[in-house]
Amino acid sequence: MRIKEILQVIEQLAPLPLQEDFDNSGLQVGDSGREVTGVLLAIDVTENVIDEALALGCNLIITHHPLAFRPFKSLTGRNYIERCMMQAIKNDLVIYAAHTNLDNAPGGVNYKLAEMLELQNVKILQPKENALLKFVTTVPLHHADSVRNALFNAGAGHIGNYDSCSYNLTGEGTFRARQGARPHVGEINALHVEPEVRIETVIPLMKKEEVLRALLAVHPYEEPVYDLYPIANTWPQSGSGVVGVLPEPMPEQEFLYLLKDIFNLPAIRHSKMHGKEIRDVALCGGAGSFLIPGAVAYGADAFVTGEAKYNDFYDVEGRILLAVVGHYESEICTKDIFFDLLSKKFSTFALHKSAFDSNPVKYL
């Protein structure tokens, strides 16, 4: 099996276009066309993880955090990042990262955290913006069904919990085939009128090329007509953070102890308690403090994240319970996400979770 086949499965869950502009998810180093000998799953790439992969006979390392997060001007081994890159190249290792694309994906990091807390009615807290297109095409009446189905299969027409969504209007199209054309209907140099269906649907921006390929593959016309319009709607299927409801409301302190237990925390940082019950919970793995205003505006009782600044604990001003569990602790579940996904799909190679604790934050 080729390494790229494994990476394609990761990207089906967390497509690379979902990553934030500042990120560098995807292939970090190596040839994805090589055959896989084994896969090691980690949160970060460290020298211990590189050694572990070599000892286990794994030539693919899949991580959450990118090793090559910032541009390189040289590779001299002056820090652990450069040394890891050099070791990977020397030993023909492939390193791949799924970072903010996994954070923003349905079924990704935040959905896994919601599952750990047994939250119900989970949805995106801050849906992606400028990520949708209105797609319009016209097609001969008797080919409308096949074209619609091809568009839907390519990723068009998904709105919330509905799929195959479209609006269809019957009308007449006109055209004159010029010399050298090969018209599906009509005659050369003769004006033709054809009963057609105008199909309107919505597509994620990242699916544009896939949808266009599907259209061109099945549309009967030599020159299909289509339009793409940017729309201001948010895309509720992906974005930052999630919100959900606890199975049963609980006191603030009980909720904090629940977090300590679930995330195996020696300590938990939190804002002042005010004796409120916790029912609606917003959360974001990693550095999610930028979502505090959104969690407050939503009306959540608590916001759980991996990192927050000193003033964030002041700024919540009793409007919401802020609970900070640690960046590493909030993302250690990524190894489980990768493992569950790949173990269900493949059984022909060794799959390992890294045994090394790469948390740079230590507790005394």
C-alpha positions as CSV (number, residue, x, y, z in Angstrom):
1,M,0.0,0.0,0.0
2,R,1.2,3.5,-0.9
3,I,1.5,6.1,1.8
4,K,-0.6,8.5,-0.3
5,E,-3.5,6.1,0.0
6,I,-3.4,6.5,3.8
7,L,-3.1,10.3,3.6
8,Q,-6.1,10.4,1.3
9,V,-8.2,8.8,4.1
10,I,-7.0,11.4,6.6
11,E,-7.9,14.2,4.1
12,Q,-11.4,12.7,3.5
13,L,-12.0,13.5,7.2
14,A,-10.0,16.7,7.3
15,P,-9.5,18.2,3.9
16,L,-6.5,20.5,3.7
17,P,-8.6,23.5,2.5
18,L,-10.2,23.6,5.9
19,Q,-6.9,24.7,7.5
20,E,-6.4,28.3,8.6
21,D,-4.3,30.7,6.5
22,F,-1.5,30.7,9.1
23,D,-1.2,26.9,9.1
24,N,1.0,24.4,7.3
25,S,-0.9,21.2,7.5
26,G,-0.2,18.4,5.0
27,L,2.9,16.6,3.8
28,Q,5.9,17.9,5.7
29,V,8.7,15.8,4.3
30,G,9.2,12.6,2.3
31,D,7.8,10.8,-0.7
32,S,4.2,9.8,-0.3
33,G,4.4,7.5,-3.3
34,R,6.5,5.0,-1.4
35,E,5.0,1.8,0.1
36,V,4.1,2.0,3.8
37,T,5.9,-0.2,6.3
38,G,4.2,1.1,9.4
39,V,2.6,4.2,10.8
40,L,3.3,6.0,14.1
41,L,0.8,8.5,15.4
42,A,1.9,11.4,17.6
43,I,0.9,14.9,18.6
44,D,4.3,16.5,17.9
45,V,7.4,15.3,16.1
46,T,10.4,15.2,18.4
47,E,13.7,13.4,18.2
48,N,12.3,10.7,20.5
49,V,9.4,10.2,18.1
50,I,11.8,9.9,15.1
51,D,13.8,7.3,17.0
52,E,10.6,5.5,18.0
53,A,9.4,5.3,14.4
54,L,12.8,3.8,13.3
55,A,12.8,1.3,16.1
56,L,9.2,0.2,15.2
57,G,10.0,0.0,11.4
58,C,7.5,2.8,10.6
59,N,8.2,5.0,7.6
60,L,5.2,7.3,8.1
61,I,4.6,9.6,11.1
62,I,1.2,11.3,11.3
63,T,1.0,14.2,13.8
64,H,-1.4,16.9,14.8
65,H,1.1,19.8,15.0
66,P,3.2,20.5,11.9
67,L,6.9,20.1,12.2
68,A,7.6,22.6,9.5
69,F,5.3,25.3,10.9
70,R,7.6,28.2,9.9
71,P,9.7,28.6,6.8
72,F,13.2,27.3,6.7
73,K,16.2,29.3,5.5
74,S,18.6,26.5,6.3
75,L,18.9,23.0,7.8
76,T,21.9,23.0,10.1
77,G,20.6,21.1,13.1
78,R,20.5,24.1,15.4
79,N,17.2,23.1,17.0
80,Y,15.1,20.0,17.4
81,I,12.9,20.9,14.4
82,E,15.8,21.0,12.0
83,R,17.4,17.9,13.5
84,C,14.1,16.0,13.1
85,M,13.8,17.2,9.5
86,M,17.4,16.0,8.8
87,Q,16.8,12.6,10.5
88,A,13.6,12.1,8.5
89,I,15.3,12.9,5.2
90,K,18.3,10.7,6.1
91,N,16.1,7.7,6.9
92,D,13.5,8.1,4.2
93,L,10.7,8.9,6.6
94,V,7.4,10.6,5.6
95,I,6.0,13.1,8.0
96,Y,2.4,14.4,7.7
97,A,0.4,16.8,9.8
98,A,-3.3,17.4,10.2
99,H,-3.6,20.5,12.3
100,T,-6.3,23.2,12.0
101,N,-8.0,21.3,9.2
102,L,-8.6,18.6,11.8
103,D,-9.7,21.2,14.3
104,N,-12.2,22.6,11.9
105,A,-13.5,19.3,10.5
106,P,-16.8,17.7,11.6
107,G,-15.6,14.6,13.4
108,G,-12.3,16.2,14.2
109,V,-10.7,17.4,17.5
110,N,-13.6,19.4,18.9
111,Y,-16.2,16.7,18.1
112,K,-13.9,14.2,19.8
113,L,-13.7,16.4,22.9
114,A,-17.5,16.8,22.9
115,E,-17.8,13.0,22.7
116,M,-15.5,12.6,25.7
117,L,-17.8,15.0,27.6
118,E,-20.9,13.1,26.3
119,L,-22.3,16.4,24.9
120,Q,-25.5,16.2,22.9
121,N,-26.9,18.2,20.0
122,V,-23.3,19.2,19.1
123,K,-22.8,21.9,16.4
124,I,-20.1,24.3,15.2
125,L,-19.6,27.4,17.4
126,Q,-18.1,29.7,14.8
127,P,-18.9,28.4,11.3
128,K,-16.5,29.2,8.5
129,E,-17.2,32.3,6.4
130,N,-16.6,33.0,2.7
131,A,-16.5,29.2,2.1
132,L,-19.6,28.6,0.0
133,L,-20.5,29.1,-3.7
134,K,-23.8,29.2,-5.5
135,F,-23.4,26.8,-8.5
136,V,-25.8,27.2,-11.5
137,T,-25.9,25.3,-14.7
138,T,-28.4,24.5,-17.4
139,V,-28.9,21.1,-18.9
140,P,-31.3,19.4,-21.4
141,L,-34.5,18.3,-19.8
142,H,-33.9,14.6,-20.2
143,H,-30.4,14.7,-18.7
144,A,-31.2,16.8,-15.6
145,D,-31.4,13.7,-13.3
146,S,-28.0,12.4,-14.2
147,V,-26.3,15.8,-14.0
148,R,-27.9,16.5,-10.6
149,N,-26.8,13.2,-9.2
150,A,-23.2,13.7,-10.4
151,L,-23.1,17.1,-8.7
152,F,-24.5,15.7,-5.5
153,N,-22.0,12.8,-5.5
154,A,-19.2,15.3,-6.0
155,G,-20.2,17.3,-2.8
156,A,-22.8,19.8,-4.0
157,G,-26.2,20.3,-2.3
158,H,-25.3,19.8,1.4
159,I,-27.2,22.1,3.7
160,G,-27.1,21.2,7.4
161,N,-28.5,17.7,7.9
162,Y,-29.9,17.7,4.3
163,D,-28.2,16.6,1.1
164,S,-29.3,16.6,-2.6
165,C,-30.5,20.2,-2.2
166,S,-31.2,22.1,-5.4
167,Y,-33.6,24.4,-7.1
168,N,-34.8,23.6,-10.6
169,L,-36.5,25.8,-13.1
170,T,-37.6,24.7,-16.6
171,G,-37.1,27.0,-19.5
172,E,-35.7,27.2,-23.0
173,G,-32.1,27.5,-24.1
174,T,-31.0,28.8,-27.5
175,F,-27.7,28.4,-29.4
176,R,-26.3,28.2,-32.9
177,A,-23.6,25.7,-33.5
178,R,-20.8,27.3,-35.6
179,Q,-18.6,25.5,-38.2
180,G,-16.3,23.0,-36.4
181,A,-18.7,22.4,-33.5
182,R,-20.0,19.0,-32.6
183,P,-23.4,19.8,-31.1
184,H,-25.3,17.2,-29.0
185,V,-28.5,18.5,-30.6
186,G,-29.2,21.0,-33.4
187,E,-27.6,21.6,-36.7
188,I,-24.6,23.5,-37.8
189,N,-25.4,27.2,-38.6
190,A,-29.1,26.8,-37.5
191,L,-30.6,28.4,-34.4
192,H,-31.7,25.7,-32.0
193,V,-34.2,26.0,-29.1
194,E,-33.9,23.3,-26.5
195,P,-36.1,22.6,-23.4
196,E,-33.7,22.9,-20.5
197,V,-33.5,22.8,-16.7
198,R,-31.7,25.5,-14.7
199,I,-30.1,23.7,-11.7
200,E,-29.1,25.8,-8.7
201,T,-27.3,24.3,-5.8
202,V,-24.7,25.2,-3.2
203,I,-21.1,23.9,-3.0
204,P,-18.2,24.4,-0.5
205,L,-15.4,26.4,-2.1
206,M,-13.0,23.5,-1.5
207,K,-15.2,21.3,-3.6
208,K,-15.3,23.6,-6.7
209,E,-12.8,21.6,-8.8
210,E,-14.4,18.3,-7.9
211,V,-17.9,19.5,-8.8
212,L,-16.7,21.0,-12.1
213,R,-15.0,17.8,-13.1
214,A,-18.2,15.9,-12.3
215,L,-20.3,18.3,-14.4
216,L,-18.0,18.1,-17.5
217,A,-17.9,14.3,-17.2
218,V,-21.7,13.9,-17.5
219,H,-23.1,17.0,-19.2
220,P,-24.1,16.1,-22.8
221,Y,-23.2,19.5,-24.3
222,E,-19.8,20.1,-25.9
223,E,-19.6,23.4,-24.1
224,P,-21.6,23.3,-20.8
225,V,-22.6,26.6,-19.3
226,Y,-22.2,27.2,-15.6
227,D,-22.0,30.1,-13.2
228,L,-20.3,30.4,-9.8
229,Y,-21.4,33.1,-7.3
230,P,-19.7,33.8,-4.0
231,I,-22.3,33.9,-1.2
232,A,-22.1,35.4,2.3
233,N,-23.8,32.5,4.1
234,T,-21.7,30.8,6.8
235,W,-20.9,27.2,6.4
236,P,-22.2,25.4,9.5
237,Q,-20.6,22.1,8.5
238,S,-17.1,23.3,9.5
239,G,-15.5,25.9,11.6
240,S,-13.9,26.7,15.0
241,G,-15.1,25.2,18.3
242,V,-18.3,23.4,19.1
243,V,-21.3,23.8,21.5
244,G,-23.4,21.0,23.0
245,V,-25.5,20.1,26.0
246,L,-24.5,17.9,28.9
247,P,-26.8,14.9,29.5
248,E,-27.7,16.4,32.9
249,P,-27.0,19.9,34.3
250,M,-24.4,19.9,37.1
251,P,-22.9,22.4,39.6
252,E,-19.8,24.3,38.5
253,Q,-17.4,22.6,40.8
254,E,-18.7,19.2,39.8
255,F,-18.1,20.1,36.2
256,L,-14.6,21.2,36.9
257,Y,-13.9,17.9,38.7
258,L,-15.3,16.1,35.7
259,L,-12.9,17.9,33.4
260,K,-10.0,17.0,35.7
261,D,-11.0,13.3,35.5
262,I,-11.6,13.2,31.8
263,F,-8.4,15.0,30.8
264,N,-6.3,13.4,33.7
265,L,-5.2,16.8,35.0
266,P,-3.0,17.5,38.0
267,A,-4.6,20.9,38.1
268,I,-7.1,23.0,36.2
269,R,-7.3,26.7,35.8
270,H,-10.7,28.3,35.8
271,S,-12.4,31.7,36.3
272,K,-14.4,32.6,39.5
273,M,-17.3,30.3,40.2
274,H,-20.8,32.0,40.8
275,G,-22.9,29.0,41.8
276,K,-24.5,28.5,38.4
277,E,-25.4,25.1,37.0
278,I,-23.5,24.0,33.9
279,R,-25.7,22.8,31.0
280,D,-24.6,24.3,27.7
281,V,-20.9,23.8,27.1
282,A,-18.7,25.4,24.4
283,L,-15.2,24.1,23.8
284,C,-12.2,24.3,21.5
285,G,-9.0,22.3,21.7
286,G,-5.7,24.0,21.7
287,A,-5.5,27.8,21.8
288,G,-9.2,28.6,21.6
289,S,-9.5,31.8,23.7
290,F,-10.4,33.8,20.6
291,L,-13.8,32.0,20.8
292,I,-14.7,33.3,24.3
293,P,-16.9,36.1,22.9
294,G,-18.7,33.7,20.6
295,A,-19.3,31.3,23.5
296,V,-20.7,34.1,25.6
297,A,-22.9,35.4,22.8
298,Y,-24.2,31.8,22.3
299,G,-25.3,31.7,25.9
300,A,-23.1,28.8,27.0
301,D,-22.6,28.2,30.7
302,A,-19.0,27.1,30.3
303,F,-16.2,27.4,27.8
304,V,-13.4,24.8,27.8
305,T,-10.2,25.3,26.0
306,G,-6.5,24.5,26.1
307,E,-5.0,27.9,26.5
308,A,-6.1,31.4,27.8
309,K,-4.4,34.6,28.7
310,Y,-4.4,36.2,32.2
311,N,-6.9,38.9,31.2
312,D,-9.3,36.3,29.7
313,F,-10.2,35.2,33.2
314,Y,-11.1,38.9,34.0
315,D,-12.9,39.5,30.8
316,V,-15.5,36.7,31.2
317,E,-16.8,38.8,34.1
318,G,-19.1,36.1,35.5
319,R,-20.9,35.7,32.2
320,I,-19.4,32.2,31.6
321,L,-17.2,29.7,33.4
322,L,-13.8,29.6,31.7
323,A,-12.0,26.3,32.2
324,V,-8.4,25.9,30.8
325,V,-7.2,22.3,30.6
326,G,-3.9,22.7,28.8
327,H,-3.0,22.7,25.1
328,Y,-1.5,19.2,25.0
329,E,-4.2,17.8,27.2
330,S,-6.9,19.1,25.0
331,E,-5.4,17.6,21.9
332,I,-4.0,14.3,23.0
333,C,-7.2,12.8,21.6
334,T,-5.9,13.3,18.1
335,K,-3.9,10.1,18.3
336,D,-7.2,8.3,19.0
337,I,-8.9,10.0,16.1
338,F,-6.1,8.9,13.7
339,F,-6.0,5.4,15.1
340,D,-9.8,4.8,15.0
341,L,-10.0,6.2,11.4
342,L,-7.1,4.2,10.0
343,S,-7.6,0.9,11.9
344,K,-11.2,0.6,10.6
345,K,-10.0,1.3,7.0
346,F,-6.7,-0.7,6.8
347,S,-5.4,-3.8,8.4
348,T,-2.4,-4.6,6.3
349,F,0.2,-2.5,8.1
350,A,1.4,-1.8,11.7
351,L,-0.3,1.1,13.4
352,H,1.2,2.5,16.6
353,K,0.4,5.3,19.0
354,S,3.6,7.1,20.1
355,A,4.5,6.2,23.7
356,F,6.3,9.5,24.2
357,D,4.8,12.3,26.2
358,S,5.8,15.3,24.2
359,N,4.0,17.9,26.4
360,P,6.5,20.7,26.8
361,V,4.6,22.0,29.9
362,K,5.5,20.2,33.1
363,Y,3.8,20.2,36.5
364,L,5.6,20.0,39.8
